[in-house]
């Protein structure tokens, strides 16, 4: 396995499969994850999105984990973590924490001082929220019924 920060066109389908396999994201959300990869491939270094990707097998293009992050427009040092996903058979192994740490370290290298993460308030996301809290993130804001009635948007932040 190896970590890398560059994405290419083949990663679109690999990330589609990974994000869909987690069972946490809607079909629309899966397509957005793919769009961010495609936009980055097309825009290169000019893209607003950055990635850390863990290849499990370089030969077949399988991705075990990845995160997408980037500087928040109009800020000097605030970054968003847009996506983080780990293959279901690799979850609960510490790989999510390692992926998050890889993204945080890469963001720090680009000048980040704070990382923000948006997530859902639905019960399904309780383990996700616990994951961020164990990683040192705290609730910065909560928007009631943001995504849908009964589905709050919770924003976490962490000083890097």
N, C-alpha and C positions, 0 to 999 in steps of 0.2 A: 504494500500500500504506500501511496505517496500523496503529500499535500501539494497543491498547486494553486496559483491565483489567476491564471488565464483560462478563459472559457473559449470554446470554439463551437461551430455549428452542430457538431455531433452531440454536444452537451444538451442541446434543447430536448431531444427525446429522452436522454438518460435522466435529466432532471424532471421531466414530465412523469416518467415512471416512478422515480423516487418519491416525489411529492404526492402523487396519487396513492402510492402504496401505503403511506402513513395512515390513511383513512381520516385525517383531520380536516382536509381541505375540500371545498366544493369544486366542481368542474370549472367554474369561472375562476376560482383562485388558482387552480393548477395552470390554467392558460396564462394568467398574469405572471406566474413564476417563470414560465417559458418565455413570455414576451420580454422579460428583463434580461434573460440570457441572450435572446436574439438581438435586442437593442444594443447590448454591450458588444456582441460580435460585430455588428454593423458600425458602431461608433468608435470602437477601439478605446484608446486612452481618453477620448473626449466624453465617453459615457459617464453618467453620474453614478453608475452601479459598479461595485467591486465584489469579488467572490473569493472564497476559500473553498476548495473542493478536495475531497479525499477520494482518490481513485482506488477501488478495491482490486481491479484487474485492468491494467493498461491495455491488454490485448483485446478485450471485448467491450471496453468503454463503460463498464459498470461503475457507478458512483455510489459509495457507501454513505457519505454525508456531505453536506454543503451548507454554506451560509452566504447570504447576499446582504451587503451593507453599503452605506454611502453617506457622504456629507449632506446634511440637510441644507437645501438652498437658502441663501441669505444669512447663513450663520458662519461664524469663524471656526468653531471647533466642535460643533454638535453633529453627531452622526446617528442615523437610524439603522437598526438591524431589521431588514425587510423580511428575510426568510432564514429559517434554519430547519433542516430536516435530516433525519438519520434513518437509514433503512430499518424496517421493522425487526429484522433478525439481528441487528446490531444495537438496538435500543437497550437501555438499562445496563450498559457496559462502561459508561464513562465517556463514550464517544461524543455525546451531545455536549457535555462540558468542555471537552477538548476542542470541538468545533467552535463553540462560543469563544473560548480563549484564543483560538487562532484568529477569529474575526476581530476580537478586541485588540489583539496585538497589532494586526495589520492596520486597523483604524488609528491606533496610537501613532504608528509610523507615519501616517498621513496627517497627523496633528490633532487627532480627536482628543477631547478632554471629557466628553460625556457621550454615552451611548443610550439611545432611547429604543424601546421595544413596545409595539402595540400588540395586544392580544385580546381575545374574547373573554367575556365574563361567564359564558356558559359553563355548566358543570363538566362537560367534556374536556374543558381546558384547565380544570383544576390542577392536574399534574404539570401542565405547562407553566402555570403561574408559580407553582411550588418550585419548579426547576429554576426559574429566573430569580426567585427569592433566595434559594440556596446559593446561587451564583453571585449574590451581593446586590441585586437590583431591588429597588423599592418603588412602591406605587407613587407616581407623580401626579396622576390625574385619572379620573373615572368619569366617563360619559354614559349616563343612564340611557338604555334603549337605543344606543347608537346604531348598531348593525340591524336590529329588529327589536320588536317588543320583547323584553326579557333578556336581551343580549347586549350587555354593556361593552363598551370599549375601555380597556384598562391600559394605561400607558405606564411603563416602568422606566426608570432611569438608573444609571450607574456612573459615578465619576471614575474615569479611567486614570 
